[in-house]
Amino acid sequence: MKNAPDLSQQPRPSHEAVWLRLSAFLSMRSPNTQLTYKGIVDEWCRFLGAESGTSEAAKLLIKAQDIHAMAYRAWLEKQPGEKPRAQRSMGRPAGSKLLSTERRSARKKEGLESTQSNSTIAKKFAALRRIYRMLMASNIGVQENPFDTDRVPPPPKDSGRKRPTEMVDFKLVTKIVHSPDPRTPRGLRDQGILAALFGGGLRRSEVVHLRIGDVRRSQAGTVYLYLRATKGKRDAEQALPDWAAKIILQVVQQRLQSGGRPDSYLFVSYIGRAGAAPTEDPVSASGVYKLFLHYCRAAGAGPFCTPHSARATAITRLLAAGIPHREVQEFSRHSSIQMVELYDKRRIGVDENAAKKLKYEE
């Protein structure tokens, strides 16, 4: 084209281009991913010596090398993290000395440290690696990816885990689901949330975003949930077992009778005295977390269950029932059978371990 500009003669983009590119990159991610990535970028910029969003930070981002990434990893390994479950359950008197594994952060982590876990650090490295890959392709002066795994290997994310997802005892699931009082709108909502978690294997974010019209029935009569923009970046249809479908259909009926529309949220939050007044806003992710813990603890499921435990429990129950991995993958909506295996909590059990049959005496 005659009037097409000569790109080779274009001036090098200003440092503002770094933030423009980052903003465009994040805009294509989910809201939760945007928040996570922004926090990681902010921390990386502060480590380099400038505040995120400034011209100085952009210069440092462009000039960063693998030696800076190595120093960043060493710094992260000493930063405080969530207290490991082992210490929470055992307790530790105030002012007592730290465990030896906490003092020796340079050694292999064992999951008993109060510093950031390997999985957290690996997650940050993966995010920054993707960001630098984008910046390099944008031709704004970034010459190398300081987080290239060949140069700076991230820590093994599955080693020294502090908070592995725990499964709920199969025998307690029915008790937990039926703990809320369905005679009240809020109790019925809680029961519906528990049914969606244990019966549909949903993630918290998927539960929060459900609309009344997302509860559907196939021509054959199967009740299913239409999930929008899931973690796999696609819409999905999640079938429900009959017991869970019955509960969720009751929630739908109650919401419609109270004035809800098909595009209204299925599970709403409550405010006012004793939380008795419904709103039109969806229940928050933290609200789902708190109510799940409340009912699990009341049923005796232990202090470390999370909403993701319901997903792991559902997947493990199907596998224990002899359902093929391929069919379970359809239920869990994982990208691979290997991911299904990661959720199979039978692998960490000891009751059926071959060691129980090991004998040396006849």
C-alpha positions in Angstrom: 0.0 0.0 0.0 1.3 3.4 -1.0 0.3 5.3 2.2 1.3 2.5 4.6 3.8 3.6 7.2 7.3 2.2 7.2 7.3 0.3 10.5 11.1 0.0 10.5 11.3 3.8 10.8 8.7 4.1 13.6 10.2 5.4 16.9 10.7 3.0 19.7 7.6 3.0 21.9 7.7 5.0 25.2 7.7 3.3 28.5 4.0 3.9 28.7 3.7 1.2 26.1 4.7 -1.4 28.7 1.6 -0.6 30.8 -0.7 -0.3 27.8 0.4 -3.8 26.7 0.0 -5.2 30.2 -3.4 -3.6 30.5 -4.5 -5.2 27.2 -3.0 -8.5 28.2 -4.9 -8.6 31.5 -8.2 -7.4 29.9 -8.5 -10.7 28.2 -8.3 -12.6 31.5 -11.0 -13.3 34.0 -11.5 -10.8 36.9 -9.9 -13.1 39.4 -6.9 -13.7 37.1 -6.6 -10.0 36.6 -6.4 -9.4 40.3 -3.9 -12.1 40.8 -1.6 -11.0 38.0 -1.8 -7.4 39.0 -0.7 -8.2 42.5 2.2 -10.3 41.2 3.3 -7.5 38.8 3.1 -4.9 41.7 5.3 -7.1 43.9 7.8 -7.7 41.1 8.1 -4.0 40.5 8.6 -3.2 44.1 11.3 -5.9 44.3 13.1 -4.2 41.4 12.9 -0.9 43.1 9.9 1.1 41.8 6.1 1.4 42.0 4.1 -0.4 39.4 2.7 1.9 36.7 5.5 4.4 36.8 8.0 5.1 34.0 10.9 4.0 36.3 9.2 0.6 36.9 8.7 0.2 33.1 12.4 0.7 32.6 13.3 -1.8 35.2 10.9 -4.4 33.8 12.5 -4.0 30.4 16.0 -4.3 31.7 15.4 -7.2 34.1 17.6 -10.3 33.6 17.6 -13.8 34.9 19.9 -12.8 37.8 17.1 -10.6 39.1 14.7 -13.5 38.8 17.1 -15.7 40.9 17.3 -13.0 43.6 13.5 -12.6 43.5 13.0 -16.3 44.1 15.5 -16.3 47.0 13.6 -13.3 48.4 10.2 -14.9 48.0 11.4 -18.0 49.9 11.9 -15.9 53.0 8.6 -14.0 52.8 5.9 -14.8 55.3 3.1 -17.1 54.1 0.0 -18.8 55.5 0.6 -20.8 58.6 0.8 -24.5 57.8 -2.0 -26.8 59.0 0.3 -28.9 61.0 1.2 -25.9 63.2 -2.4 -24.7 63.3 -3.6 -28.1 64.7 -0.7 -28.5 67.1 -0.5 -24.9 68.2 2.6 -23.0 69.2 2.9 -20.8 72.3 3.5 -17.1 71.6 7.2 -16.2 71.6 8.4 -19.8 71.1 11.2 -20.5 68.7 10.5 -21.1 65.0 10.9 -24.6 63.7 14.3 -25.5 62.3 12.8 -25.8 58.8 11.6 -22.1 59.1 15.1 -20.9 60.0 16.8 -22.8 57.2 14.8 -21.4 54.3 17.6 -22.2 51.9 17.1 -25.9 52.4 14.4 -28.1 50.8 10.9 -27.1 52.1 8.9 -29.7 53.9 5.5 -28.0 54.2 6.1 -27.0 57.9 7.4 -23.5 57.1 5.4 -20.3 57.7 7.1 -18.8 54.6 5.5 -18.8 51.1 5.0 -22.3 49.7 6.7 -23.7 46.6 3.3 -23.7 44.8 2.8 -20.0 45.5 6.3 -19.1 44.2 5.9 -21.4 41.1 2.5 -19.7 40.4 4.1 -16.2 40.5 7.0 -17.4 38.2 4.5 -18.8 35.7 2.5 -15.6 35.6 5.6 -13.4 35.1 6.9 -15.9 32.5 3.7 -15.4 30.4 3.9 -11.6 30.8 7.5 -11.4 29.6 6.7 -13.7 26.7 4.0 -11.2 25.7 6.3 -8.2 26.2 9.0 -9.8 24.1 6.5 -10.3 21.2 5.3 -6.7 21.5 8.7 -5.3 20.3 9.0 -2.7 23.0 12.6 -3.3 24.0 12.4 -6.5 26.1 15.3 -8.7 24.9 15.0 -11.7 27.1 12.6 -13.6 29.4 14.2 -13.5 32.9 11.8 -16.2 34.0 12.7 -18.7 31.3 12.6 -22.1 33.0 16.0 -23.0 31.4 17.6 -20.1 33.1 15.7 -19.9 36.4 13.8 -23.1 37.2 10.8 -22.5 39.5 10.6 -24.5 42.7 8.7 -27.9 42.5 5.1 -26.9 43.1 4.0 -30.3 44.4 6.8 -30.5 47.0 6.3 -29.4 50.6 2.6 -28.5 50.2 1.1 -26.8 53.3 -2.5 -27.1 52.3 -3.3 -30.1 50.2 -7.1 -30.3 49.4 -8.7 -32.7 51.8 -11.6 -35.0 50.9 -14.8 -35.1 52.9 -15.7 -38.6 54.3 -18.4 -40.0 52.0 -20.6 -40.9 54.9 -20.8 -37.3 56.0 -21.8 -35.7 52.7 -25.5 -36.4 53.1 -25.4 -35.0 56.7 -23.7 -31.9 55.5 -26.0 -31.2 52.6 -29.1 -31.6 54.8 -27.7 -29.5 57.7 -29.3 -26.2 56.6 -33.0 -25.6 57.4 -34.8 -25.6 54.0 -37.9 -24.1 55.6 -36.2 -20.6 55.5 -35.1 -19.0 52.2 -31.5 -18.6 53.5 -31.4 -22.2 54.7 -32.7 -23.4 51.3 -30.1 -21.3 49.6 -27.3 -22.9 51.7 -28.6 -26.3 50.9 -28.7 -25.5 47.2 -25.1 -24.3 47.3 -23.9 -27.5 49.1 -25.9 -29.6 46.5 -24.2 -27.7 43.7 -20.7 -28.3 45.2 -21.1 -31.9 46.2 -23.5 -32.9 43.4 -22.1 -31.0 40.5 -18.5 -30.7 41.5 -18.6 -26.9 40.9 -16.0 -24.4 41.7 -16.8 -21.5 44.0 -16.7 -19.0 41.2 -19.1 -21.1 39.2 -21.6 -21.3 42.1 -21.5 -17.6 42.6 -22.2 -16.7 39.0 -25.2 -19.1 38.5 -28.4 -17.5 37.3 -31.9 -18.8 37.7 -32.2 -19.5 34.0 -29.0 -21.5 34.1 -30.9 -24.4 35.8 -32.2 -26.3 32.8 -33.7 -29.6 31.8 -32.8 -31.7 28.7 -35.3 -33.2 26.4 -34.7 -36.6 28.2 -35.5 -34.9 31.5 -32.0 -34.5 33.0 -31.6 -31.4 35.1 -28.3 -29.6 34.4 -26.5 -26.3 35.0 -25.4 -24.1 32.2 -22.0 -22.7 33.3 -20.7 -19.5 31.6 -17.1 -18.7 31.0 -15.7 -21.4 33.2 -12.0 -21.8 34.2 -11.5 -23.6 30.9 -12.5 -20.4 29.1 -15.7 -21.9 27.6 -19.3 -22.5 28.5 -20.2 -25.9 29.8 -23.3 -28.0 30.8 -23.0 -29.8 34.1 -25.5 -32.6 34.8 -26.8 -33.1 38.3 -27.7 -36.3 40.2 -31.4 -36.5 41.1 -30.9 -35.7 44.8 -29.0 -32.5 44.0 -31.4 -31.5 41.2 -34.4 -31.8 43.5 -32.8 -29.3 46.0 -31.7 -26.8 43.3 -35.1 -26.9 41.7 -36.6 -26.0 45.0 -34.2 -23.0 45.2 -35.3 -22.0 41.7 -39.0 -22.1 42.7 -38.4 -20.1 45.8 -36.4 -17.4 43.9 -39.1 -17.1 41.2 -41.8 -16.8 43.9 -39.9 -14.0 45.5 -39.7 -12.0 42.3 -36.6 -13.3 40.7 -36.2 -13.4 36.9 -34.4 -15.9 34.7 -31.4 -13.5 34.6 -31.4 -13.0 38.3 -28.7 -14.7 40.4 -29.7 -18.1 41.8 -27.8 -17.8 45.1 -28.2 -14.3 46.6 -26.7 -12.7 49.6 -28.6 -11.7 52.7 -28.3 -8.6 54.9 -30.1 -7.1 57.9 -30.8 -8.4 61.3 -29.7 -12.0 61.5 -29.1 -11.9 57.8 -32.8 -12.4 57.1 -33.3 -9.8 54.2 -32.4 -11.1 50.7 -30.7 -8.8 48.2 -30.3 -9.0 44.4 -26.6 -9.4 44.7 -24.9 -12.8 44.4 -23.5 -14.6 47.4 -19.8 -13.8 47.5 -17.0 -16.3 47.1 -15.9 -15.7 50.7 -19.6 -16.3 51.8 -19.6 -19.7 50.1 -16.3 -20.5 51.8 -17.6 -19.5 55.2 -20.9 -21.4 55.0 -19.2 -24.5 53.7 -16.8 -24.5 56.6 -19.6 -23.9 59.0 -21.7 -26.9 57.9 -18.6 -29.2 57.5 -17.4 -28.5 61.0 -20.8 -28.9 62.5 -21.0 -32.3 60.8 -17.6 -33.3 62.2 -15.8 -33.2 58.8 -12.7 -31.6 60.3 -11.3 -28.0 60.4 -9.5 -28.0 57.0 -12.3 -28.7 54.5 -12.8 -26.1 51.8 -15.4 -25.8 49.0 -12.8 -27.4 46.7 -12.9 -30.4 49.0 -16.5 -31.0 47.7 -15.1 -31.1 44.1 -12.4 -33.6 45.1 -14.9 -35.7 47.1 -17.3 -35.9 44.1 -14.5 -36.9 41.7 -13.1 -39.5 44.1 -16.5 -41.0 44.8 -17.1 -41.5 41.1 -13.7 -43.2 40.7 -14.3 -45.3 43.7 -17.6 -46.5 42.2 -15.7 -47.8 39.1 -16.6 -45.0 36.7 -14.0 -44.8 34.0 -11.6 -41.9 34.1 -12.8 -40.6 30.7 -16.3 -40.3 32.0 -15.2 -38.7 35.2 -13.2 -36.2 33.1 -16.5 -35.2 31.4 -18.0 -34.6 34.9 -15.0 -32.6 36.2 -14.5 -30.7 32.9 -10.7 -31.1 33.3 -8.5 -30.7 30.2 -6.8 -34.1 30.7 -7.2 -37.4 32.5 -4.0 -36.6 34.4 -5.8 -33.7 36.1 -8.5 -36.1 37.1 -5.9 -38.3 38.8 -4.6 -35.4 40.8 -8.1 -35.1 42.4 -8.3 -38.8 43.2 -7.8 -38.7 46.9 -7.7 -42.5 47.1 -4.0 -42.2 46.1 -3.1 -40.7 49.4 -5.1 -43.1 51.6 -3.4 -45.8 53.7 -6.3 -48.1 54.4 -5.8 -50.1 51.2 -2.0 -49.8 51.0 -0.1 -52.9 50.0 2.1 -52.4 53.2 -0.7 -53.9 55.2 0.0 -57.2 53.5 3.7 -57.1 54.0 4.9 -59.9 56.3 8.3 -61.5 57.0 7.1 -64.3 59.3 5.3 -67.3 58.0 
